[in-house]
Amino acid sequence: MLTTAIFPARYVQGENALDHLAEEVARLGSHGVVVLDAWAVEHLAGRLDGGGTVTLSRQRFGGECSDAEINRLAAAAREESADVIIGVGGGKTLDTVKAVAHELSLPVVIVPTIASTDAPCSALSVIYTEDGEVVRYLLLPRNPDVVLVDTGVIARAPTRFLVAGMGDALATWFEAEDCRIKRGTNMTGRLGPMTAYGLARLCYDTLLEYGLLARVACDAQAVTPALERVIEANTLLSGLGFESGGLAAAHAIHNGLTLLPECHEYWHGEKVAFGTLSMLMLTDRPARVIDEAFDFCVRVGLPTTLADLGLEDVSDQRLLEVAARACAEGETIHNEPYEVTPARVLAAMRAADAEGRRRRAG
């Protein structure tokens, strides 16, 4: 039996880690192009100093991880004769930068400013249309060379981002476990090793134990051990767990939800959280497991109903379109060790919504 796991080459996390950016870049090259999103331009540009060891020039991210934006930034980096690409921002910024580095065959340094997804560590970019619909997964030949996480920066970001990251991470163990049972493949196209499944479980356990404490700390913009643990779970453990363990129904349902314009204002992890609750209904989990997941979502503030995603009055016809997209050929939902059809996925979403509404009413 052949198994495969993939990891970033170097992971650096801690308060004021950004002060070590030049040191990390210098391991890879001498002239970096830094792509920053709007928030990073406003709040962090003054801290991005090469320190006399490297030259750093800047580009502003256009806002969507699309083919057009990847091509634009690749052309700018060529013009600068860059030998390292650096991304500073949220998930779409980082996915774009990874794709640019791949296009140019250059090393990449990833600096997330929020802990809202597990994108930073992965050899994957999710490509969208300019209107925000998922087009495809771009599987990259290698993981980032450096992932540098300044927990002080993340603590100052709105707490909603951290909570969304917990929503993304919540899916990790459930999806990896179903891949393990089904012998479904991970993002390498091969089976995952026991390490991946163990890390996925550690991700889940960390969320349950420290998630609420981390939210409270983030509300206070305070870096605490609990916040450090959850940032690591959202970023590293979830990244390793999904990439080397595998994806299944939760992310496929997320991809279906991107078809609905009402959902576009909600974060990836918020939609994945509802996808996870739907997945638990679809896959006949024990009642205690479903209770645990719903309770966690309520405690930290993740969506538990369709209304929480702007879909209070959504019709079955439109939800069936979501379900059909989730069940499309090649989607990760087919890693489930259960029969999946659009009708079953629709029923699971309605059941998750009904349970969320019941809990809210009670």
C-alpha positions in Angstrom: 0.0 0.0 0.0 1.4 3.3 -1.1 0.6 6.4 1.1 1.8 10.0 0.7 1.8 13.1 2.9 2.9 16.6 1.9 3.9 19.5 4.1 5.2 23.1 3.9 9.0 23.2 4.1 9.1 25.6 7.1 6.4 26.8 9.5 7.1 29.8 11.7 4.5 31.0 14.3 4.5 33.5 17.1 3.8 37.0 18.2 6.0 39.5 16.2 7.0 36.7 13.8 6.7 39.3 11.0 9.9 40.9 12.3 11.7 37.8 11.0 10.3 38.0 7.4 13.6 39.3 5.9 15.5 36.5 7.5 13.2 33.9 6.1 13.1 35.4 2.6 16.9 35.6 2.6 17.0 31.8 2.8 15.4 31.6 -0.7 16.5 34.7 -2.6 17.5 38.3 -2.7 14.6 40.1 -4.4 11.1 39.4 -3.4 7.8 40.8 -4.8 5.3 41.1 -1.9 1.6 40.9 -2.9 -0.5 42.5 -0.2 -4.3 42.7 0.1 -6.0 46.0 1.0 -5.8 45.5 4.8 -2.2 44.6 4.7 -1.3 47.6 2.6 -3.0 49.9 5.2 -1.7 48.2 8.4 1.5 46.2 7.6 3.3 47.9 4.7 5.5 49.8 7.1 6.7 46.6 8.7 7.8 45.0 5.4 11.4 46.0 5.4 14.1 44.0 3.8 16.5 44.9 6.6 19.4 45.4 4.2 19.5 41.7 3.4 16.9 41.5 0.7 15.0 43.9 -1.6 11.2 43.9 -1.3 9.0 45.5 -3.9 5.2 45.6 -3.5 2.1 44.8 -5.5 -1.5 45.2 -4.4 -3.9 42.2 -4.7 -6.9 42.8 -6.9 -9.4 41.0 -4.7 -10.2 37.7 -6.5 -8.1 34.6 -7.0 -8.8 34.5 -10.8 -6.8 33.6 -13.8 -6.7 37.2 -14.8 -5.2 38.3 -11.5 -2.7 35.5 -11.5 -1.5 36.5 -15.0 -1.3 40.2 -14.0 0.8 39.6 -10.9 3.0 37.1 -12.8 3.8 39.7 -15.4 4.6 42.3 -12.7 7.0 39.9 -11.0 8.7 39.1 -14.3 9.2 42.8 -14.9 10.8 43.1 -11.4 13.1 40.1 -12.0 11.9 38.7 -8.7 13.4 35.5 -7.4 11.0 35.0 -4.5 7.2 35.7 -4.3 5.7 36.7 -1.0 2.0 36.8 -0.1 0.6 38.9 2.8 -3.1 38.7 3.4 -6.1 36.5 3.5 -6.8 33.1 1.8 -7.5 34.4 -1.7 -4.4 36.6 -1.7 -2.3 33.6 -0.6 -3.9 31.2 -3.1 -3.2 33.7 -5.9 0.4 34.2 -4.8 1.0 30.4 -4.7 -0.3 30.2 -8.3 1.9 33.1 -9.4 5.0 31.4 -7.9 4.1 28.2 -9.6 3.7 30.0 -12.9 7.2 31.5 -12.5 8.8 28.4 -11.0 9.9 30.5 -8.0 9.9 29.9 -4.2 7.0 31.3 -2.2 6.7 32.7 1.3 3.1 32.8 2.7 2.2 35.3 5.5 -1.5 35.0 6.5 -3.0 38.0 8.3 -6.0 36.1 9.4 -6.6 32.5 10.5 -9.8 32.1 8.5 -8.8 29.0 6.3 -6.3 26.3 6.1 -5.1 27.6 2.7 -1.6 28.9 3.8 0.2 25.6 4.1 -1.3 23.8 1.1 -0.1 23.0 -2.4 -3.4 24.1 -3.7 -5.0 27.2 -5.1 -8.8 27.5 -5.4 -9.5 29.4 -8.6 -12.7 31.5 -8.9 -14.4 33.5 -11.5 -14.3 37.3 -11.2 -17.9 36.9 -9.7 -16.7 34.6 -6.9 -17.8 31.2 -8.2 -15.4 28.3 -7.8 -13.9 27.3 -11.2 -11.4 24.6 -10.2 -8.7 23.4 -7.8 -5.2 24.1 -9.1 -3.0 21.4 -7.6 0.6 22.7 -7.2 3.7 20.5 -7.4 5.0 21.6 -4.0 3.9 23.2 -0.8 5.0 26.7 0.3 8.7 27.1 1.1 7.8 29.2 4.2 4.6 29.8 6.1 5.1 32.7 8.6 2.2 33.4 11.0 2.4 36.5 13.3 -0.2 35.7 16.0 -0.1 39.4 17.1 -1.4 40.4 13.7 -4.1 37.7 13.7 -5.2 38.7 17.2 -5.9 42.3 15.9 -8.1 41.1 13.0 -11.8 40.9 13.5 -12.8 37.8 15.5 -15.1 36.6 12.7 -12.1 35.6 10.7 -10.8 33.3 13.4 -14.2 31.8 13.9 -14.5 31.2 10.2 -11.2 29.4 10.3 -12.6 27.2 13.1 -15.4 26.4 10.7 -13.0 25.3 8.0 -11.0 23.3 10.5 -14.1 21.6 11.9 -14.5 19.7 8.7 -10.9 18.3 8.8 -11.3 15.2 10.9 -14.7 14.3 9.7 -13.6 14.4 6.0 -10.3 12.7 6.7 -12.0 9.9 8.6 -14.4 9.2 5.8 -11.5 9.2 3.3 -9.7 6.7 5.6 -12.8 4.4 5.8 -13.5 4.6 2.1 -9.8 4.4 1.2 -10.4 7.7 -0.7 -7.5 9.6 -2.0 -6.0 12.8 -0.5 -4.8 15.8 -2.5 -1.9 13.8 -3.9 -4.2 11.3 -5.5 -2.9 8.6 -3.1 -4.0 7.3 0.3 -3.0 9.2 3.4 -0.7 7.9 6.1 -1.7 7.4 9.7 0.1 10.7 10.5 -2.4 12.7 8.5 -5.4 11.1 10.2 -3.8 11.6 13.6 -3.2 15.3 12.9 -6.7 15.7 11.7 -8.0 14.3 15.0 -5.7 16.6 16.9 -7.1 19.5 15.0 -10.7 18.5 16.0 -9.7 18.0 19.7 -7.9 21.3 19.8 -11.0 23.2 18.5 -13.3 21.5 21.0 -11.0 22.3 24.0 -9.7 25.7 23.2 -12.1 27.2 20.5 -14.2 29.3 22.9 -11.2 30.5 24.9 -9.5 31.5 21.7 -12.5 33.5 20.5 -12.6 35.3 23.8 -8.9 36.1 23.6 -9.3 37.4 20.0 -12.2 39.6 21.1 -9.7 41.1 23.6 -7.0 41.3 20.9 -4.8 39.3 23.3 -2.3 36.6 22.3 -2.8 33.7 24.8 -1.8 30.0 24.7 -5.4 29.1 23.7 -5.3 31.5 20.8 -1.9 30.2 19.7 -3.3 26.7 19.7 -6.3 27.5 17.7 -4.4 29.5 15.2 -2.1 26.5 14.7 -5.1 24.2 14.4 -6.8 26.5 11.8 -3.6 27.0 9.8 -1.2 24.1 10.2 -3.2 21.1 11.5 -6.2 21.7 9.3 -3.9 22.3 6.3 -2.0 19.0 6.9 -5.2 17.1 7.8 -7.2 18.1 4.7 -4.3 17.9 2.2 -2.8 14.6 3.4 -6.0 13.1 4.9 -8.4 14.1 2.2 -11.6 16.1 1.6 -15.2 14.8 1.3 -18.7 16.1 1.6 -18.3 19.3 3.6 -16.1 21.1 1.1 -18.2 19.8 -1.8 -21.3 21.3 -0.3 -19.4 24.5 0.2 -18.6 24.6 -3.5 -22.2 24.1 -4.3 -23.2 27.0 -2.0 -20.9 29.3 -4.0 -23.4 29.1 -6.8 -25.9 31.2 -4.8 -25.2 35.0 -4.8 -26.7 35.4 -1.3 -23.7 33.3 0.0 -21.0 35.4 -1.5 -20.7 37.7 1.5 -20.0 34.8 3.8 -16.6 33.4 4.4 -15.3 30.1 3.2 -15.2 28.6 6.7 -18.7 29.7 7.5 -20.0 27.8 4.5 -17.8 24.8 5.2 -19.2 24.7 8.8 -22.8 24.4 7.5 -21.4 21.9 4.9 -20.0 19.9 7.8 -23.3 19.9 9.7 -25.0 18.7 6.5 -22.4 16.1 6.0 -23.0 14.7 9.5 -26.7 14.3 8.6 -25.8 12.8 5.2 -23.4 10.2 6.7 -25.5 9.0 9.6 -23.2 10.0 12.4 -24.1 9.0 16.0 -26.4 11.5 17.7 -23.7 12.4 20.3 -21.3 13.4 17.5 -23.9 15.6 15.8 -24.7 17.2 19.2 -21.1 17.9 19.8 -20.6 19.6 16.4 -23.8 21.7 16.7 -22.9 22.7 20.3 -19.4 23.7 19.2 -20.8 25.9 16.3 -23.3 27.6 18.7 -20.6 28.3 21.3 -18.1 29.9 18.9 -20.7 31.5 16.6 -20.6 29.5 13.4 -23.7 29.1 11.1 -26.1 26.3 12.0 -29.0 27.3 9.7 -29.5 28.3 6.1 -30.7 31.7 7.4 -27.2 32.2 8.9 -25.9 32.1 5.3 -28.5 34.5 3.9 -30.7 31.7 2.6 -33.7 31.9 4.9 -36.3 31.6 2.1 -34.3 29.5 -0.3 -36.4 27.1 -2.4 -35.8 23.4 -2.8 -35.2 24.0 -6.5 -32.2 26.3 -5.8 -30.9 24.0 -3.0 -31.1 21.1 -5.4 -28.8 23.1 -7.8 -26.3 23.4 -4.9 -26.6 19.7 -4.2 -26.1 18.8 -7.9 -22.9 20.9 -7.9 -21.7 19.2 -4.8 -22.2 15.8 -6.5 -20.6 16.8 -9.7 -18.2 14.3 -11.3 -14.7 14.6 -9.7 -16.0 16.3 -6.5 -14.6 15.3 -3.2 -18.1 14.2 -2.0 -17.4 10.9 -3.7 -14.8 10.1 -1.0 -17.8 9.4 1.3 -18.3 5.7 2.2 -22.0 6.2 1.7 -24.3 6.6 -1.3 -24.5 10.3 -2.4 -27.0 11.8 -4.7 -28.3 15.4 -5.1 -31.6 14.4 -3.5 -29.8 12.9 -0.4 -27.6 16.1 -0.1 -30.7 18.3 -0.4 -32.3 16.3 2.4 -29.1 16.5 4.6 -29.0 20.3 4.2 -32.7 20.6 5.1 -32.2 18.4 8.1 -29.1 20.4 9.3 -31.1 23.6 8.9 -34.1 22.1 10.8 -31.8 21.0 13.7 -30.2 24.4 13.8 -33.5 26.1 14.0 -34.8 23.7 16.6 -31.8 24.5 18.9 -32.3 28.2 18.4 -36.0 28.0 19.2 -35.3 25.9 22.3 
